[in-house]
Amino acid sequence: MGYIGQRIPGRNNLRLARGAGQFTADVQMPNPCFMALVRSPYAHAEIEHVDVSAAQGLPGVIDIATAAEVAQATRPFSFARPPEVEVNLADMDGKRLREYALAERWVGYSGRPVAAVVAEDPNTAAEAAERVAVQYRELPVVASAEDALKPGSPGAIPGWNDNLVFHTRYAKGDAASAIAKAPGVITGRVQVQRHVPVPLEPRAFVADYSTRTGRLTMYASTQMPHTDRSILAGALGMASEDVQVIQPDVGGGFGCKVPGSDEEVLVAFFARRLERPVRWTEERSEYFLACGHARETWFDFEAGYREDGKLLALRIDAVADIGLPFGAWVQSSVTAYCLPCGYAVDHCEVSMRSVVTNKCKWGGYRGFGKEAASFCMERIMDRIADAAGLDRVEVRLCNFIPADAFPYGQVSGALLDSGNYQGAMAKLLALVDQEAFRQEQAAARTNGRCLGLGIGFELTPEGCSMPNSDFLQGWDGATVRMDPGGRVTVLTGVTSPGSGNETGIAMIVADELGVPLDTVTVVQGDTDRCPYGLGNFSSRSLMIGGSAALAAARELREKLLSVGAKMLDADPEDLELANGEIRVAAAPAPPAADAPRNPGGPAWSVPIRRVARKIYSHAFGAETAHVEPGLESTRYFRIGNVHHQPETEGRLSFYPTWPFMAVAVVVEVDVETGFVEVLRCAAVHDCGTVVNPTLVEANTHGGIAQGLGAALYEELLHDDAAQLLTTTLMDYTLPTAVEMPAELSVAHQETPTAATPLGAKGAGESGVAGPMAAVASAVEDALGVEGLALMTLPLKPERVWRSIREVAGAVQMGETA
Amino acid sequence: MRQPVRITVNGRELEADADTRKLLVNLLRDDLELTGTHFGCGTGTCGACTVMLNGRCVKSCCVLAVDADGAELLTIEGVANDAPHPVQQALAECHGVQCGFCTPGMVLSAIELLQDNPAPSDAEIREALAGNLCRCTGYVNIVAAVQLAATRMAQGDA
């Protein structure tokens, strides 16, 4: 039996549990110095003067950089647009924004780096940064998308004629007339708040520069080492082969550790300038201010439906507050691209306006815009059910894309590869006994307790492959080599931020080569050692990086079989690789297998390590001369179901695989306080072929925790001057073990994709959207107040309490309970 | 300003000359190169810097190094010798580890819990770990691992 499909815990677990992880901040370097940043306290201002004299005199201060020096020594950059690339996503309608790592004359958000200090120790660096005096002239602030869209709104960015950076539009059929003719029509607004991923490890960079070799070595808590190398080389004006990026253990990423940050470029700048190791580890408050926000979007919808709940026509007018137009603002376009998710709607219009404000730029966050789309559709489904007086599950079942309709072309042109949404929902309902719950709910009510059940569905496409993008591509590379002793090393272009794909990739390679799992080593995250690859995002590492490793291992397998056949005097077709040996498939069980097949003849089997040794040590021998020497293969894999030629293929489709999840939660709501407790959660997840159920489930557990956090607790708040109010983990609150439901289960349905050789789809981002929707639905169910529609997250006690009273009035609620 | 600090870390007596502004977490990490204790928030909220000070768990980002003078410290590097501690072993087996950044702090909080309460309920485990944030696991496999460790420690077979 092979490893694929088995429950195997992560191979790094014990090392990490013993505290032997090597995270970027743990990397030791001789004689390091420490960087601290001066950040703008204003969201929108001109910089009139920077005075560093008070900082210069402080003992222990080594160097201070102003914006002018950085602008002279580096080139402007961003994640979306590295310097060597002409296409500028933020360069629409003549709108431009060229920014260096330090703001020169203008700051567009509070927290923007303005000056940088390096000192012998971190405390001195921080003190010196405080001594830098910056004189600002405040400019009118655009603090919200609503303000940004008002006629006559001040510009968030000087010189732009308006605050719209991009308008994404998709349409199918004639939504306006279909809505006019529909038997029922509902309208409303769904809102998703501003979020941050919050990996436990803050961002950290350690760089050194050698004048002897002219090379920069950067240890980075990053998801994408090769991309990072391109950006650093471009920003510093270096050849990329003179930059080595090493990704040590990464303490979580969730999208926010994509490269292209001011801070990293500054660390590299100082290392080169000082010819000395420079370290920077982010303060948690800096993370909230400047790492990158996500998700803040509203959706105005108009939906026409039939009496049976069938959605006939849908118009969605969405607006995303992307802050400044850097980095991962493209998530807002992905939101539009996904709509209307897993539902078939004949007439549909989607509009998404991505609007700039004087808030921090967006960074990637798990879900990458898909979670907002799914949350929006789930809320619409519940509103239709309520308006039509139908069961919420029934409405979903009647609108799902049928299982026999795949591949299915969605409104945007997205080609959904495969799916069986009804199957997942049926499996979920088998796990969640609705009848029993209704009895439990009624019994609880008699005791004054309000329990509610909510169901959610999410569609989370993976493997992002954008046309003309240097980074977001659906291919990757891997090298597999076997040494003369038979041990295997896999070097991948994909990386792991702690999600476990190194374990999954090792399983795939071990199965293909028939060797024990513990003889396979996986090396990731070093641009000098690993083949060029695009790293970790969009759940690509296992399905794309694993497929590349599979292709490379397959080449080795063929060579081993070919030589093994000569050594066993057999036909390669009659051989199999398993348990560390090549054997004739018809071989008897041990111990007879150890005997010759016939007297004086060849053996039944030969250890793979002996075949490897033969290939290395006897390249001119009769058994090996017909194959190329060496046992190493580098292969690149391009995923299927990506369509970049709309003119010939009729569509532009850049997500190859479409995993999905159905989820149910049970909550209890305290009517007096509005406090929501999640009691139980059950999910059915489908990512096609499951390589390792333990890893998929664990990832989904984490996704669900982030979804529940989004539903109930997490929210970045700004004041009217766009000052961030939530800059610590005491203000931006994550679920602890206490907030998570006591019962949480994840089951699998496997609908394989044709886009990868194993049928595996991505699994890393699943679990967020479904719980967001299911919690809102469950709280409504618990309260049982007619007309109550919880369309805005998070469902903090105050919001729930107010919503109850707005709709029902306190007295009536008390009676209902 | 600098001040001498004498502490016992994982059974070893050590002396350091510490900047009075230095946090205990930084003394451990920078001066003693015990990097298994992690810095995650600096406000005592995330628990990645959890160590035991005189037998009780503290957040080492909220203790000044000079305030630990004379104390006995246990860090993740000292909880086990050759064989891993049952909590570490169970976390590995139950896949209660993903990125691993919160894990050392979780281990120490779990060890403290099991010292006080060798047979905790799931709810008691969750309560005891509420000061240790994890963003990867949803805590599901961590709670299971602490239960497994408790069972094995009670049976004395670990």
Interface residues (C-beta under 8 A of the other chain):
Chain A: P9 G10 N12 N13 L14 R15 L16 A17 R18 G19 A20 G21 Q22 F23 A25 D26 Q28 D121 P122 N123 P197 V198 P199 L200 E201 P202 D249 V250 G251 G252 F254 T281 E283 R284 P497 G498 S499 G500 T694 L695 A698 N699 H701 G702 G703 I704 A705 Q706 T728 L729 M730 L734 T736 A737 V738 M740 A742 L744
Chain B: D19 R21 K22 N26 R29 E33 L34 T35 G36 T37 H38 F39 G40 C41 G42 T43 T45 C46 A48 T75 I76 E77 A80 P84 V87 Q88 Q89 L91 A92 E93 C94 H95 G96 V97 Q98 C99 G100 F101 C102 T103 P104 V107 D122 A123 I125 R126 E127 L129 A130 G131 N132 L133 C134 R135 C136 T137 G138 Y139 V140 N141 I142 V143
